[in-house]
Amino acid sequence: MISGKNTIGNKFSAKGTVTYTTFNPELNEENGTVFTEATSDEINEAVALSSEAFKEFREVSGERKAAFLNTIADEILALDDLLIGTYCSETGLPEGRAKGERGRTVGQLRSFAKLVAEGSWVEATIDKAQPNREPMPRSDIRKMLIPLGPVVVFGASNFPLAYSTAGGDTAAALASGCPVIVKSHPMHAGTGELVASAIIIAAQKTKMPNGVFSNLNSSGIEVGQQLVSHPDVKAVGFTGSIKGGRALLDLASKREEPIPVFAEMGSINPVVILPKALENRNEEIAKTYAGSITLGTGQFCTNPGLMLGIKGDSLSSFINNLSQEIMEINPSCMLHPNIKKGYSSNKEKVVSQKNVSVTANFTSEVKNNYAEQAIVSVTGKYFLENPTLHLEVFGPFSMVVQCENEAELENVISNLEGQLTGTVISDENEVADYSNVISALQNRVGRIIFNGVPTGVEVCESMVHGGPYPASTDSRFTAVGINSIKRWARPFSFQDWPNDLLPKELQDENLLSVFRTVDGIRGK
């Protein structure tokens, strides 16, 4: 195993003296491999290598970057059982989940490879010179997206593959032409190092510049703080808690040269269940949502933590049915004792609030690090009055808010913090009668779902995985899908530049045959 830092051509043990291990939550014991914290010298070396690599990597062709990304995918698959076994030992998650997440990770890499090989993602735009234009001549102006520079990516606790070392942030940044320094998540450092080794091998095989990728280990926050503060780092990607994301955003904004932090953070993903749907499909909806609330032990960023409806017999019946259904599901293992502790603490904080009714709470004895699911209920009035009830309880937990009428339902939605998703459960044509409610929901979320569940994020071009703060730090961008590449690039214009010195995407001949907008007309 490589420990501490990985860069192209450099595989060695870290020089630091602070060590730590990962934890197997299913067995409730430490794993055997020891990892070493990166030192300040190693952080500076990784950033220096990344900065030097950027000079070459930014000019690497789309075809070569595609080969690099596809080879990373190949090398991850070549890790086979070693990767899956390490993943399971560090997360307590089952083999099926590990293989599914590996498939998603490989799929993301290949989708970005296809994107950059084709090349139109740079949004080439050309306005040709008009020297005879009256009253003022126009210069020749050509614009495209160019990479920002070295990017720091923080591994996510709940997705050791898809949102971590070679996950969506890393794949998108590399695709854009930005070298990446990963601050590995300490809960799955072994998984991270295996994937890092795959990236290094891929970079060597495809002759990428030394320093195009580095992996730094750390059990605390100091390494991450030093990376975000480093003047040669140009952007940050983060998936995790509101507290962690906000701390990075504040740190980056206080730099002499502030840099963007693209953080995907907390969300309780409100679900609006309309009256006719409740009346006609009460038991079906309850069963479906009991499964969604407990999926992955509630450790997805899109688990439905808040359900909204209008008071009445149907909503009361739904609360009873949901409570019964969720109690029939066997508790499952959380990712780490600290996450289980956080779940228990936040659940207790919400449950102890005035006027909160607990309708389901698994109280039978469970194994260490297993989460006891719960459902609570509160009126719209008290939900509006008590900000603590808006807290994300990361785990198999959901709150049902009983609103007096449509006006209060709209008011509750309008007073929510920004969310990743919102869902509407409707009977046929019912949703058309709630346009104000839907408009309010659209204003608070990045994705709206109709008659489905929010859990599950498809990796495709039309996906938006983000939303108003605090769901993300910039609601204009997605963290999933090929359009996430735009986070790591900036628009740049060439004015009156010699044709042969322009990037190929902007040259008159369009030798790369990318889609461009030329004098307002889109085409090749």
C-alpha positions as CSV (number, residue, x, y, z in Angstrom):
1,M,0.0,0.0,0.0
2,I,1.1,3.5,-0.8
3,S,1.0,5.7,2.3
4,G,0.6,9.5,2.6
5,K,1.1,10.9,-0.9
6,N,1.0,9.7,-4.5
7,T,2.3,11.6,-7.5
8,I,3.3,10.4,-10.9
9,G,6.7,8.9,-10.7
10,N,6.8,9.2,-6.9
11,K,5.7,6.3,-4.7
12,F,7.1,6.4,-1.2
13,S,6.1,6.3,2.4
14,A,5.0,9.6,3.9
15,K,7.6,11.4,6.1
16,G,5.2,12.4,8.9
17,T,5.0,10.9,12.3
18,V,1.3,11.2,13.0
19,T,-0.5,7.9,12.1
20,Y,-4.0,6.5,12.2
21,T,-6.1,3.5,11.1
22,T,-9.5,3.1,9.5
23,F,-12.4,1.3,11.3
24,N,-14.6,-1.6,10.4
25,P,-18.1,-0.6,11.7
26,E,-19.6,-4.0,11.0
27,L,-17.0,-5.8,13.1
28,N,-16.7,-2.8,15.5
29,E,-12.9,-3.0,15.4
30,E,-9.9,-1.1,13.9
31,N,-8.5,-2.2,10.5
32,G,-4.9,-3.2,10.5
33,T,-3.3,-0.9,8.0
34,V,-1.6,2.2,9.4
35,F,-1.8,5.5,7.5
36,T,0.5,8.5,7.9
37,E,-0.6,12.2,8.0
38,A,0.9,14.3,5.2
39,T,3.4,16.9,6.4
40,S,3.5,20.6,5.4
41,D,6.5,19.9,3.2
42,E,4.6,17.2,1.4
43,I,1.6,19.5,1.0
44,N,3.8,22.1,-0.6
45,E,5.6,19.6,-2.8
46,A,2.2,18.2,-4.0
47,V,1.0,21.7,-4.9
48,A,4.3,22.7,-6.5
49,L,4.1,19.5,-8.7
50,S,0.5,20.2,-9.5
51,S,1.2,23.8,-10.6
52,E,4.1,22.7,-12.8
53,A,2.0,19.9,-14.3
54,F,-0.8,22.4,-15.1
55,K,1.5,24.2,-17.6
56,E,1.5,21.0,-19.7
57,F,-1.8,19.4,-18.8
58,R,-3.9,22.4,-19.8
59,E,-2.7,21.9,-23.3
60,V,-3.2,18.2,-23.5
61,S,-5.7,17.3,-26.3
62,G,-9.1,16.0,-25.6
63,E,-8.2,12.6,-27.1
64,R,-5.3,12.2,-24.8
65,K,-7.3,13.2,-21.7
66,A,-10.0,10.8,-22.8
67,A,-7.4,8.0,-22.9
68,F,-6.2,9.0,-19.4
69,L,-9.8,8.9,-18.0
70,N,-10.6,5.6,-19.7
71,T,-7.4,4.0,-18.4
72,I,-8.2,5.2,-14.9
73,A,-11.5,3.3,-15.2
74,D,-9.7,0.2,-16.5
75,E,-7.2,0.3,-13.6
76,I,-10.0,0.6,-11.0
77,L,-11.7,-2.4,-12.5
78,A,-8.4,-4.3,-12.4
79,L,-8.2,-3.8,-8.6
80,D,-11.2,-6.2,-8.5
81,D,-11.7,-8.0,-5.2
82,L,-9.0,-6.2,-3.3
83,L,-10.8,-2.9,-3.8
84,I,-14.3,-4.3,-3.0
85,G,-13.0,-6.0,0.1
86,T,-11.2,-2.9,1.4
87,Y,-14.3,-0.8,0.7
88,C,-16.5,-3.1,2.7
89,S,-14.1,-3.4,5.6
90,E,-13.9,0.4,5.9
91,T,-17.6,1.2,5.5
92,G,-19.7,-1.7,6.8
93,L,-21.6,-1.5,3.4
94,P,-22.4,-4.7,1.6
95,E,-20.6,-6.0,-1.5
96,G,-23.5,-5.2,-3.8
97,R,-23.3,-1.6,-2.8
98,A,-19.6,-1.5,-3.3
99,K,-19.8,-3.0,-6.8
100,G,-22.7,-0.7,-7.7
101,E,-20.7,2.4,-6.6
102,R,-17.6,1.1,-8.5
103,G,-19.8,0.8,-11.6
104,R,-21.0,4.4,-11.2
105,T,-17.5,5.6,-10.7
106,V,-16.2,3.9,-13.9
107,G,-19.3,5.2,-15.8
108,Q,-18.6,8.8,-14.7
109,L,-15.0,8.5,-15.9
110,R,-16.0,7.1,-19.3
111,S,-18.7,9.7,-19.7
112,F,-16.2,12.5,-19.2
113,A,-13.8,10.7,-21.6
114,K,-16.4,10.8,-24.3
115,L,-17.2,14.4,-23.6
116,V,-13.6,15.7,-23.9
117,A,-12.8,13.4,-26.9
118,E,-15.7,15.1,-28.8
119,G,-14.6,18.5,-27.5
120,S,-17.6,20.8,-27.9
121,W,-17.8,21.3,-24.1
122,V,-15.5,24.3,-24.4
123,E,-18.4,26.3,-25.8
124,A,-16.3,27.9,-28.6
125,T,-17.9,31.2,-29.7
126,I,-16.6,33.3,-32.6
127,D,-17.6,36.8,-33.6
128,K,-15.6,37.6,-36.7
129,A,-14.2,41.0,-37.4
130,Q,-16.4,43.6,-39.1
131,P,-13.9,46.3,-40.2
132,N,-16.4,48.2,-42.2
133,R,-19.2,48.3,-39.6
134,E,-20.7,51.7,-38.9
135,P,-20.4,53.6,-36.8
136,M,-17.6,51.5,-35.2
137,P,-15.6,48.6,-36.7
138,R,-15.7,45.4,-34.7
139,S,-12.6,43.4,-33.7
140,D,-12.4,39.6,-34.2
141,I,-13.3,38.1,-30.8
142,R,-13.3,34.4,-29.9
143,K,-14.2,32.8,-26.6
144,M,-13.9,29.4,-25.0
145,L,-13.7,27.7,-21.6
146,I,-10.2,27.1,-20.2
147,P,-9.2,25.3,-17.0
148,L,-8.7,27.1,-13.7
149,G,-5.6,25.4,-12.4
150,P,-4.8,23.0,-9.6
151,V,-8.0,21.7,-7.8
152,V,-8.3,20.3,-4.3
153,V,-10.9,17.6,-3.9
154,F,-12.1,16.3,-0.5
155,G,-13.2,12.7,-0.3
156,A,-16.8,12.1,0.9
157,S,-17.5,9.9,3.9
158,N,-20.6,8.3,2.4
159,F,-19.4,7.5,-1.1
160,P,-15.8,6.2,-0.9
161,L,-15.7,5.7,-4.7
162,A,-18.3,7.8,-6.6
163,Y,-17.6,11.1,-4.7
164,S,-14.1,10.6,-3.5
165,T,-10.6,9.9,-5.0
166,A,-11.7,9.2,-8.6
167,G,-15.2,10.4,-8.1
168,G,-17.2,13.0,-10.0
169,D,-15.2,16.1,-8.8
170,T,-11.9,14.5,-9.7
171,A,-13.1,13.1,-13.1
172,A,-14.6,16.5,-14.1
173,A,-11.5,18.5,-13.0
174,L,-9.1,16.2,-14.9
175,A,-11.4,16.3,-17.9
176,S,-11.2,20.1,-17.9
177,G,-7.4,20.1,-17.8
178,C,-7.0,20.8,-14.1
179,P,-4.5,18.7,-12.0
180,V,-6.1,17.3,-8.9
181,I,-4.9,17.0,-5.3
182,V,-7.2,14.7,-3.3
183,K,-7.5,15.1,0.5
184,S,-8.4,11.5,1.2
185,H,-11.2,10.9,3.7
186,P,-9.8,9.2,6.8
187,M,-12.7,6.8,7.2
188,H,-11.7,5.0,3.9
189,A,-8.1,5.8,3.5
190,G,-7.3,2.3,2.2
191,T,-9.9,2.5,-0.5
192,G,-8.6,5.9,-1.4
193,E,-5.0,4.7,-1.7
194,L,-6.0,1.8,-3.9
195,V,-7.9,4.1,-6.3
196,A,-5.0,6.6,-6.1
197,S,-2.7,3.9,-7.3
198,A,-5.0,3.2,-10.2
199,I,-4.9,6.9,-11.2
200,I,-1.1,7.0,-11.0
201,I,-0.7,3.9,-13.1
202,A,-3.1,5.3,-15.7
203,A,-1.2,8.6,-15.8
204,Q,2.0,6.8,-16.3
205,K,0.6,4.6,-19.1
206,T,-0.9,7.6,-20.9
207,K,2.2,9.8,-20.3
208,M,0.5,12.5,-18.3
209,P,2.8,15.1,-16.7
210,N,4.3,14.4,-13.3
211,G,2.1,16.0,-10.6
212,V,-1.2,15.7,-12.5
213,F,-2.6,13.8,-9.4
214,S,-1.7,13.6,-5.8
215,N,-3.3,11.9,-2.8
216,L,-2.8,13.2,0.7
217,N,-3.8,11.4,3.9
218,S,-5.0,13.1,7.0
219,S,-7.2,12.2,10.0
220,G,-7.8,15.8,11.0
221,I,-8.6,19.1,9.4
222,E,-5.1,20.7,9.2
223,V,-4.0,19.2,5.9
224,G,-7.3,20.4,4.2
225,Q,-6.9,23.8,5.7
226,Q,-3.3,24.2,4.4
227,L,-4.4,23.0,0.9
228,V,-7.3,25.5,0.7
229,S,-5.0,28.3,1.9
230,H,-2.2,27.5,-0.5
231,P,-1.9,30.4,-3.0
232,D,-1.3,28.0,-6.0
233,V,-4.6,26.1,-5.4
234,K,-7.3,27.6,-7.7
235,A,-10.5,25.8,-6.7
236,V,-12.0,23.3,-4.2
237,G,-14.5,20.5,-4.5
238,F,-16.3,19.2,-1.4
239,T,-19.1,16.8,-0.5
240,G,-20.1,16.6,3.1
241,S,-21.6,18.5,6.0
242,I,-22.8,22.1,6.1
243,K,-20.3,22.8,8.8
244,G,-17.4,21.4,6.9
245,G,-18.4,23.0,3.6
246,R,-19.0,26.4,5.1
247,A,-15.6,26.3,6.9
248,L,-13.9,25.7,3.6
249,L,-15.9,28.5,1.9
250,D,-15.0,31.0,4.6
251,L,-11.3,30.0,4.5
252,A,-11.2,30.3,0.7
253,S,-12.9,33.7,0.7
254,K,-10.4,35.1,3.2
255,R,-7.4,34.3,1.0
256,E,-5.5,37.2,-0.6
257,E,-6.8,35.7,-3.9
258,P,-10.2,34.2,-3.0
259,I,-11.0,31.0,-4.9
260,P,-14.3,29.2,-5.6
261,V,-15.4,26.3,-3.3
262,F,-18.0,24.0,-5.0
263,A,-19.5,22.3,-2.0
264,E,-22.5,20.0,-2.0
265,M,-23.7,20.0,1.6
266,G,-26.8,19.3,3.7
267,S,-30.3,18.6,2.5
268,I,-33.5,17.2,4.0
269,N,-35.2,16.8,0.6
270,P,-38.8,17.8,1.3
271,V,-41.6,15.6,-0.1
272,V,-45.0,17.2,-0.7
273,I,-47.9,14.6,-0.6
274,L,-51.1,16.1,-2.0
275,P,-54.5,15.1,-0.5
276,K,-56.0,13.0,-3.3
277,A,-52.8,11.0,-3.6
278,L,-52.9,10.3,0.1
279,E,-56.5,9.3,-0.1
280,N,-56.1,6.9,-3.0
281,R,-52.5,5.5,-2.5
282,N,-51.9,5.8,1.2
283,E,-50.4,2.4,2.0
284,E,-48.4,2.3,-1.3
285,I,-46.8,5.7,-0.6
286,A,-46.0,4.7,3.0
287,K,-44.3,1.5,2.0
288,T,-42.3,3.2,-0.8
289,Y,-41.1,5.9,1.5
290,A,-40.2,3.6,4.4
291,G,-37.8,2.0,2.0
292,S,-36.4,5.3,0.7
293,I,-35.9,6.7,4.2
294,T,-33.9,3.7,5.3
295,L,-32.0,3.1,2.0
296,G,-28.3,3.0,2.7
297,T,-29.1,3.5,6.4
298,G,-30.3,7.0,5.5
299,Q,-26.8,8.0,4.6
300,F,-27.5,9.4,1.1
301,C,-27.6,13.2,0.6
302,T,-31.0,12.7,-1.0
303,N,-32.8,10.7,1.6
304,P,-36.3,12.2,2.3
305,G,-35.9,13.7,5.7
306,L,-39.1,15.9,5.6
307,M,-42.6,15.0,4.4
308,L,-45.3,17.7,4.1
309,G,-49.1,17.3,3.9
310,I,-52.4,18.9,4.7
311,K,-54.1,17.9,8.0
312,G,-56.8,15.3,7.7
313,D,-57.7,11.7,8.2
314,S,-55.7,10.6,5.2
315,L,-52.5,12.3,6.5
316,S,-53.1,10.8,9.9
317,S,-53.5,7.4,8.3
318,F,-50.3,7.9,6.3
319,I,-48.3,8.7,9.4
320,N,-49.5,5.5,11.0
321,N,-48.8,3.4,7.9
322,L,-45.4,4.9,7.4
323,S,-44.5,4.3,11.1
324,Q,-45.6,0.7,10.9
325,E,-43.8,0.1,7.6
326,I,-40.5,1.5,8.8
327,M,-40.6,-0.5,12.0
328,E,-40.7,-3.7,9.9
329,I,-37.3,-2.9,8.3
330,N,-34.2,-4.4,9.9
331,P,-31.7,-1.7,11.1
332,S,-28.4,-1.6,9.2
333,C,-24.9,-0.5,9.8
334,M,-23.7,3.1,9.6
335,L,-20.4,4.1,8.1
336,H,-18.5,4.8,11.3
337,P,-19.1,5.1,15.1
338,N,-18.8,8.9,14.8
339,I,-21.6,9.0,12.2
340,K,-23.7,6.8,14.4
341,K,-23.0,9.1,17.3
342,G,-23.9,12.1,15.2
343,Y,-27.2,10.5,14.1
344,S,-28.2,9.6,17.7
345,S,-27.3,13.1,18.9
346,N,-29.2,14.9,16.2
347,K,-32.2,12.6,16.4
348,E,-32.4,13.2,20.2
349,K,-32.1,17.0,19.6
350,V,-35.2,16.9,17.3
351,V,-37.2,14.4,19.4
352,S,-36.7,16.5,22.5
353,Q,-38.2,19.6,21.0
354,K,-41.5,20.8,22.3
355,N,-44.6,19.6,20.4
356,V,-42.8,16.9,18.5
357,S,-44.7,13.6,18.4
358,V,-42.6,10.4,18.0
359,T,-44.7,8.0,16.0
360,A,-42.0,5.3,15.3
361,N,-38.7,4.7,17.1
362,F,-36.9,1.4,16.9
363,T,-36.0,0.5,20.5
364,S,-35.0,-3.2,20.3
365,E,-31.4,-4.0,20.8
366,V,-29.2,-3.6,17.8
367,K,-25.6,-4.3,16.9
368,N,-22.9,-1.8,17.5
369,N,-23.0,1.0,14.9
370,Y,-26.4,0.1,13.6
371,A,-29.0,2.9,13.4
372,E,-32.4,2.8,14.9
373,Q,-34.9,4.3,12.5
374,A,-37.5,6.9,13.6
375,I,-40.5,8.9,12.4
376,V,-41.7,12.0,14.1
377,S,-44.6,14.4,13.4
378,V,-45.2,18.1,14.1
379,T,-47.7,20.8,13.0
380,G,-46.8,23.4,10.4
381,K,-47.1,26.1,13.0
382,Y,-44.4,24.6,15.3
383,F,-42.2,23.7,12.4
384,L,-42.2,27.4,11.3
385,E,-41.5,28.6,14.8
386,N,-38.6,26.3,15.6
387,P,-35.5,26.3,13.4
388,T,-34.1,23.3,15.2
389,L,-36.8,21.2,13.5
390,H,-35.1,22.0,10.1
391,L,-32.0,20.2,11.2
392,E,-30.7,17.5,8.9
393,V,-30.7,14.2,10.8
394,F,-28.2,12.1,8.7
395,G,-29.6,8.6,9.0
396,P,-32.9,6.7,8.7
397,F,-35.1,9.4,10.1
398,S,-37.9,11.6,8.7
399,M,-40.3,14.2,10.0
400,V,-43.9,14.6,8.8
401,V,-45.2,18.2,9.0
402,Q,-49.0,18.5,9.2
403,C,-50.1,21.8,7.6
404,E,-53.5,23.4,8.3
405,N,-54.2,24.2,4.7
406,E,-52.6,25.0,1.3
407,A,-51.5,28.4,2.4
408,E,-49.5,27.1,5.4
409,L,-48.0,24.4,3.2
410,E,-46.7,27.0,0.8
411,N,-45.4,29.1,3.7
412,V,-43.6,26.1,5.2
413,I,-41.9,25.4,1.9
414,S,-41.0,29.1,1.3
415,N,-39.3,29.1,4.7
416,L,-37.1,26.1,4.1
417,E,-33.4,26.4,3.6
418,G,-32.1,25.5,0.1
419,Q,-32.4,21.8,-0.8
420,L,-30.9,19.4,-3.3
421,T,-34.3,17.9,-4.2
422,G,-38.0,18.4,-3.7
423,T,-40.7,15.8,-4.5
424,V,-44.4,16.0,-5.3
425,I,-46.7,13.0,-4.8
426,S,-49.8,13.7,-6.8
427,D,-52.9,11.9,-8.0
428,E,-53.8,12.3,-11.7
429,N,-54.1,16.0,-12.6
430,E,-54.1,17.0,-8.9
431,V,-50.8,18.9,-9.1
432,A,-52.3,21.4,-11.5
433,D,-54.4,22.8,-8.6
434,Y,-51.3,23.6,-6.5
435,S,-49.3,25.9,-8.7
436,N,-48.3,28.2,-5.9
437,V,-47.0,25.3,-3.8
438,I,-45.0,23.9,-6.8
439,S,-43.5,27.4,-7.5
440,A,-42.5,27.7,-3.9
441,L,-40.8,24.3,-4.0
442,Q,-39.0,25.0,-7.2
443,N,-37.5,28.1,-5.6
444,R,-36.0,26.1,-2.8
445,V,-34.5,23.1,-4.7
446,G,-32.2,22.1,-7.5
447,R,-34.3,19.1,-8.8
448,I,-38.0,18.4,-8.5
449,I,-39.3,14.9,-8.7
450,F,-42.9,13.9,-9.6
451,N,-44.4,10.7,-8.1
452,G,-41.1,9.1,-7.2
453,V,-38.4,9.1,-4.6
454,P,-35.4,11.4,-4.3
455,T,-32.9,8.7,-3.5
456,G,-30.7,8.0,-6.5
457,V,-28.9,10.5,-8.6
458,E,-28.7,9.6,-12.3
459,V,-25.4,10.5,-14.0
460,C,-26.6,12.2,-17.2
461,E,-26.3,15.5,-19.0
462,S,-29.7,16.9,-17.7
463,M,-29.1,16.1,-14.0
464,V,-28.7,18.9,-11.5
465,H,-27.2,17.8,-8.2
466,G,-27.0,21.1,-6.3
467,G,-29.4,23.8,-5.1
468,P,-29.7,27.0,-3.2
469,Y,-27.5,27.4,-0.2
470,P,-26.9,25.4,2.0
471,A,-27.6,22.5,-0.4
472,S,-24.6,23.8,-2.3
473,T,-22.4,26.9,-2.3
474,D,-23.3,27.9,-5.9
475,S,-26.7,26.9,-7.2
476,R,-25.7,27.6,-10.8
477,F,-23.7,24.4,-11.0
478,T,-24.2,20.7,-10.7
479,A,-21.9,18.2,-8.9
480,V,-23.1,15.3,-11.0
481,G,-23.1,14.7,-14.8
482,I,-20.9,16.0,-17.5
483,N,-22.0,19.7,-17.0
484,S,-20.1,19.6,-13.7
485,I,-17.0,20.2,-15.8
486,K,-18.0,23.8,-16.0
487,R,-17.1,24.3,-12.3
488,W,-13.4,23.9,-13.1
489,A,-13.2,26.2,-16.1
490,R,-13.6,29.9,-16.9
491,P,-14.5,31.8,-20.0
492,F,-11.6,33.4,-21.9
493,S,-11.6,35.6,-25.0
494,F,-9.0,36.1,-27.7
495,Q,-9.2,39.4,-29.5
496,D,-7.7,39.9,-33.0
497,W,-5.4,37.0,-32.4
498,P,-3.5,35.3,-35.3
499,N,-5.5,32.3,-36.5
500,D,-2.5,29.9,-36.4
501,L,-1.8,30.8,-32.8
502,L,-5.4,30.2,-31.6
503,P,-6.5,27.0,-29.9
504,K,-7.7,24.6,-32.5
505,E,-11.3,24.9,-31.2
506,L,-11.2,28.6,-32.3
507,Q,-9.3,28.4,-35.5
508,D,-11.2,29.1,-38.7
509,E,-10.7,25.6,-40.1
510,N,-12.3,23.9,-37.1
511,L,-10.1,20.9,-37.6
512,L,-11.5,19.2,-34.4
513,S,-15.0,19.5,-35.9
514,V,-16.5,20.7,-32.6
515,F,-19.9,22.5,-32.4
516,R,-19.3,26.3,-32.3
517,T,-21.4,29.5,-32.5
518,V,-20.0,31.6,-35.3
519,D,-21.6,35.0,-35.8
520,G,-24.7,33.8,-33.9
521,I,-25.1,30.5,-35.8
522,R,-24.6,27.2,-34.0
523,G,-23.0,24.4,-36.0
524,K,-19.8,22.7,-37.0
